[in-house]
Amino acid sequence: MMNFSMHLRLFLRSFFLQTGWNFVKYQNVGLTFIMLPFLRKLYKQDQEALPAVITRYLDNFNTQPVMASFCIGALAKKEEAVAQAKSVTDFKEQVTEWTAARRGLSITAASIGDRLFWGTLKPLTLLLAIFIWLCLGVNFFEIELLENPLVFDALCAGAVAFFVYNSVALFVKWQGITIAYNSDEKTCFGLTKFDWNKTIYYAKHIGLILTAGLILFGVYHYFKEIELNLYFITRAVLVLFFVMISFLTRKLKVPNMYVYIAAVIIFSIACYL
């Protein structure tokens, strides 16, 4: 069933997962649209069963769009088991397993996808674009630049960020269908074959390094011509002090509200003096 042609059709249709998104059943219309060619081929000899199958797919469904590829492959595999059921009891058991896989996998894939793509990869590619601008000589710390934007440089940085993000997204979209289809519940339909937590961990740390570099560059740019004095040093020390305190209070599970209140009071006194 899952030959190259069918894989390609599901992959192309997966870009329309958000089609018909609604507040009642979320991505159910898009999922049904994606799976329709597979279902029509699977139930080619039993057209009367197709309406009931489609109704089953129109139930609640919501996950991260890129990671939905794992759900698509897994549901295709489980649907084959439903179609090949030998008895009513077997059919009911297979439908129950199909429903459980649909619900559980959508939640798991959404959790991984939100952290990887929305929370990590998008900010990381944005930072990458900013650093490319700096390498091309686009100093966005200069206000005068806004009057004469360098369109070519901006497009180059945006194109690189777009390419990096979508290269990862398309790879996961394409491979996810095959991996999930060829896996089973023991590997959570292929999700456990990847160390997602380690990937997210390293990507976030790369993002932190880029962010720190950007902040240091900005600080250098703004303060390179300012003469250091007692007032400047005092305020800089206070900022670093509260940054370190915020890490400590987080580990001690002290509400940040108290740190913010203390920072406002102390900074107000320092500015007044």
Rosetta blueprint (number, residue, H / E / L):
1 M L
2 M L
3 N L
4 F H
5 S H
6 M H
7 H H
8 L H
9 R H
10 L H
11 F H
12 L H
13 R H
14 S H
15 F H
16 F H
17 L L
18 Q L
19 T L
20 G L
21 W L
22 N E
23 F L
24 V L
25 K L
26 Y E
27 Q L
28 N H
29 V H
30 G H
31 L H
32 T H
33 F H
34 I H
35 M H
36 L H
37 P H
38 F H
39 L H
40 R H
41 K H
42 L H
43 Y L
44 K L
45 Q L
46 D L
47 Q H
48 E H
49 A H
50 L H
51 P H
52 A H
53 V H
54 I H
55 T H
56 R H
57 Y H
58 L L
59 D L
60 N L
61 F E
62 N L
63 T L
64 Q L
65 P L
66 V L
67 M L
68 A H
69 S H
70 F H
71 C H
72 I H
73 G H
74 A H
75 L H
76 A H
77 K H
78 K H
79 E H
80 E H
81 A H
82 V H
83 A H
84 Q L
85 A L
86 K L
87 S L
88 V H
89 T H
90 D H
91 F H
92 K H
93 E H
94 Q H
95 V H
96 T H
97 E H
98 W H
99 T H
100 A H
101 A H
102 R H
103 R H
104 G H
105 L H
106 S H
107 I H
108 T H
109 A H
110 A H
111 S H
112 I H
113 G H
114 D H
115 R H
116 L H
117 F H
118 W H
119 G H
120 T H
121 L H
122 K H
123 P H
124 L H
125 T H
126 L H
127 L H
128 L H
129 A H
130 I H
131 F H
132 I H
133 W H
134 L H
135 C H
136 L L
137 G L
138 V L
139 N L
140 F L
141 F L
142 E L
143 I H
144 E H
145 L H
146 L H
147 E H
148 N L
149 P L
150 L L
151 V H
152 F H
153 D H
154 A H
155 L H
156 C H
157 A H
158 G H
159 A H
160 V H
161 A H
162 F H
163 F H
164 V H
165 Y H
166 N H
167 S H
168 V H
169 A H
170 L H
171 F H
172 V H
173 K H
174 W H
175 Q H
176 G H
177 I H
178 T H
179 I H
180 A H
181 Y H
182 N L
183 S L
184 D L
185 E H
186 K H
187 T H
188 C L
189 F L
190 G L
191 L H
192 T H
193 K H
194 F L
195 D L
196 W H
197 N H
198 K H
199 T H
200 I H
201 Y H
202 Y H
203 A H
204 K H
205 H H
206 I H
207 G H
208 L H
209 I H
210 L H
211 T H
212 A H
213 G H
214 L H
215 I H
216 L H
217 F H
218 G H
219 V H
220 Y H
221 H H
222 Y H
223 F H
224 K L
225 E L
226 I L
227 E L
228 L L
229 N L
230 L H
231 Y H
232 F H
233 I H
234 T H
235 R H
236 A H
237 V H
238 L H
239 V H
240 L H
241 F H
242 F H
243 V H
244 M H
245 I H
246 S H
247 F H
248 L H
249 T H
250 R H
251 K H
252 L L
253 K L
254 V L
255 P L
256 N H
257 M H
258 Y H
259 V H
260 Y H
261 I H
262 A H
263 A H
264 V H
265 I H
266 I H
267 F H
268 S H
269 I H
270 A H
271 C H
272 Y H
273 L L
